[in-house]
């Protein structure tokens, strides 16, 4: 609630400011005319200077006009930059029959008309569907985990790892100075947010919004809530104590950390005397390759190696909570007898 109050204060201030900026916006809207007028005046003054080379007043006028042209040219450049960012919205969402026809088709395809509960009961009422989905996601993300899996200490130590001081640095609170520095160093050409104010406005008027924005950002990192989008509408927020949002910038880092743990576990497996690496990769000492979200594991096709690799992977699944997607997983076996293939499949 405190976080909502902080953001509401910021929003109210920006809303009041918008009304006061309307007059300024009307004045600035004629920047192209004012720039052209200043250039025309400069052309006339420079023509007069050719006839009166010793007139100081003309030189002063020329200097003032050059400054004015520079000012309006800068304004024009900023306006063009912001318009270029917003052009795709106007052209992409044109008010056309084709656009609305495609929107209706997508809406009908994406709509959730019915779901089944865990008891295999079919729900068709929109309110019942919403209640059931909120209940499911609240169970998934609304509470802390009752048990936290224990990682293998030896696997973590098998490579570079964080010191205690570095661990404390990662979990400390975000400071006022960090938030201020990050906002002031954000690229000035970034498109405005939903409040329609560019980042330049916040950096130049930081003294007016400092406290509310810093408080809202700090509370953002300590309070998390989710809203579900069902058939184009958002549900009321539900508090969450675990999980991350879809598209969260932290997601790739968590994935890399998980794959690093798996990689170290497989590297230990490669040093196991009972495990046989793939004949083409034995000299490299390599057991796996991870690229983006794809994982390729390879080894000699014998029962013992298959069993050891499967045990290592199941150990990783227990520690991380991640499970392989069987529908998206493939097994390639070559150069062995048919009965060996059957034994490997039974082992898996």
N, C-alpha and C positions, 0 to 999 in steps of 0.2 A: 504493500500500500504506500509506503514511503517513496518507493521508486516511481510509482504512478503519480504521486503528488509533485515530485520534482519535475518530471516531464510535463505535467500539466501547467506548472508555473512558466516553464520555458515556452510552451505552446501559446499561452495567453499573452505573454510579452510580444512574441512574434506576430500574433494576430492583431494586436493594437498597433504595432509598428507598420503593418501593411497599409492601414488606413492613412497614416501620415505620409507614406511613401508614394501615394497615388499622384499627388501634385508634382513631386519630383519626377516621377515616371513620365508624366505628360510633357514636362519640360525637356527631358532627355530623349524623348521619342523623336525629336526633330534634329537629331545629331547629324544626319546626312545633309540636311539643308544648311545647318549652321557651318558645317565643314566646307561646303561648296561656297557659301557666302564669304567666309574668311579667305578662301583661296582667291576669289574674285577681287576682294579688296586688296589683297597682297599684290595681285597682278597690276592693279591700277597704281598703287603706291610705288612699286618698283619702276613703272613707266615714268612716273613723275620724277623719280630720283635721277633718271637718265638726263632729264632736262635741268635739274637743280641739284648738282652734285655736292653743294656745300650746305644744303638745308638739313640741319640737325633734327628738326621736327619729323621730317619724312623718315629718317633713319630710326627714330624712336617708334614711329608707327609700324615700320617694317618689323622691328624686334617684337613688338606686342602681338602683331598678327602671326608671326612665326610660332610664338608660344601658344596662341589660341588654336592654330592649326594642329600643333602637336597634341594639345589636350583633346580636341575632338577626334583626331585620328586614333588616339589611344582608346577613347570611348567606343568608337566604331569597331575597332578590333575586338574588344571585349564582347560587344553585342553579337558580332558575327560568330565568335567562338561558342557562345551559349546557344545561339540559334542552330548552329551546325549539330550540336548535341541533341537538340529536340526535334530536328526535321524528320527523323525516322518514325517518331510517334505519329506525326500528322499524316505522312504518306502511308504508313503501315496500317493505321486504323481509320482509313477514310470511310466516310459514311456512305457506303455503296451497298447495292443489293447483294453483290458477290460476297462481301465481307460478312454481312448478316446471315446469309445462307450457310457459309462455312462455320460461323459461330454456332448456329443452331445444330448443325451436324455434329460438331465436336461436343457440344453440351449434352446431346442425347447419348453419344457414345461414352462419355465420361461420367454420366450420372450413376449414382449408386441407388438402385431401385429396391434391392433386397439383399439381405445377408443371413447367414446361419450362425446361431450361437453354438457354444461348446456342447450343448445338449441336443444339437441338430434340429433346433427349432427355427423355422424360417420367419424372419421379420420383414414386413413391407411398409409399415407405418413410419414416416420420416422421423417422428419424435422417438419412436422405439429404436430405430437404427442409430440415431445420434446418441441416445442414452447408452446403448450397448457398446458403441465404439469408444465413448469417453471412459466407460468402465474398464474396457480392455487396456487402453493406453495408460490409464491411471495405475492399473496393476503393474504395467511394464516399467513405467518411469516415475510413478508417484511416490515410491518408498525406497529407502536405502536397501541394498542387498543384505539379506540376513547372514550370508556367508561370503567371505571374500577369498577366492582361491589363492593358495600360496605359491609363489614363483620359486623355481629352483635357484638357490643361491649360487651354485656353481656355474649355471648357465649364464647368469647375469655377470658374474666375474670373468667370464671367458671373453674379454675384450674391454673396450673403453667404457667406463661407467661414471656416473656423477658422484662427486664428493658430497658429504653431508651439507656443507655450506652451499653448494650449488642447488641441492634439493630444497633447502630453506628459501633460497632466492626465488625459486620457481613458484612456491606456494604463498609468498608474502602478498599483502594487499597492494593493489595498484595505487600509486601515490598521486597527489595533486600535480606535482611537477611533471610526471610522465604523461598524464592526460593533456596538460597544457602544451607540452612540447610536441606531442603527436598531432594535435589539432592544428597548431601553428605551422607545422611542416607538411601538412597535407597538400597535394598538388592543387594549384589554384584553378586549373582548367576542368576539374571534376564537375560532372553534371549536378544540378541542384537535387536535393532529396524531396521527399513528399511535402515538405513545408515550403518548397519553391525558393528557398534562400541558398545561394551558392556559398561555398566554403569561405570565400573572400569576405563575406559579410560577417561571419563568426570571428575570423581572425582580426579584422579591423575594429570590431566592437566587443572584443573578448571581455573587457572590464565589466560590461553590463550583464553578461550571461555566465560569467566564470563559475560562481558558486553553484547555481542550479545544474549546469551541465556536468560539472565534476562530480557532484553528489549523485546525479542520475547514473553516470557511468560506473562509479564505484558500487552502487547498489545493484547495477545490472550484473556484475560479476558474482554477487553473493545471493541474488534471488533469481530463480529461473522458473518460467512458466511457458506452457505451450497452448496453442489453440489449434484445433483440427479444422481443416477446410472440407466441408461436406457439401457436395452439389453446389459449389460456388459461394457458400456462406460459411462464416467462421463461428465456431462454438465459443462458449464462455471459457476463459483461461483456466487451465488446470495446473496446479503446482507440481513441479518435478524436482526430484532429488538425484537423478542420474540420467545418463544419456546426453546426446548433443543434438542440436537442430540439424535438419537437412540443409546441406550446403554450408555448414559451419566451417570457417577457415581452419579450425583446429583439427578437423577430421583427417586430413592427409598426414598430419604429424602423428596422431594416434595410430594410424595404419602403419606408418613407417616404424614406429616403436614396436608394434606387435610383430611385424615381419622381421625386425632385427632380432627379437627374442627367438623366433622360429629359426632364423638363419644360424644363430649361435648353437642352437640345439642340434641342427642338422650337421654343422661343422664338427661337433663332438662325435656325432654318429660316424662321420667319415674316418675318424681316428680309431674307431672300434675295430679290433682285429677280426671279429666275426662278421663284419659287414663288408660286402663286396661292391665296390663302385662300378659304374658302367665302364666297360673296357676302353671306350674312347675318352673317358674323363678321369681315368685313374691317376695319370701323371699330374693333372691339374688339382687333384684333391677336391674336386667340386661335386656336390650332390644336388644342388638346386640353382635355379635362376629365377629371380623375382623382377618383373617389369610391370610398373604401374600396379594394377590390381590382378595381374596374372602370375601364377606360380607354376613353375615347371620343375618336377623332381625326377631324377633318373638314377638307375642302379642296375646291377646285373639281375637277370630274371631267375633267382633261386629262392626257395621258400624261406630260408633263414633271413636273407636280406630284406625280403618283403615284410616279414614279421617284425624285424627291428625297426624298419622305417615307419611301419604302421603304428607301432608302439610309441615312437618318438612323436609322431603327429598327433596321436590321441592324448599324449602327455601335454602337448602344446594346447590342444583344444580344452582340456580340463583347466589349465592355468589361465587361459585367456577368455574362455566362454564362447569362443568362435567355433562354428561347426562347418565342415565342407559342404558345399551345395552339390549333391549327387547328380542333379539334373544337368549341371554345367561342368561336370568333371569327366575326364576321358582317360582311359588306360590303353597304352600302346605296348604290345608284346610282340617281339620278333626274334627269330633265331632259336626257338626252343620247341620241344616236342609238344604235341597236343595235350598229353596228360599233365605236363608241367603247367601249361596255361590253365587247365581246369583246377589244379591244386592252388595256383595263385589266386584265382577268382574266389575259390572257397575260403581262402585265408582272409581276403578282404571283405 
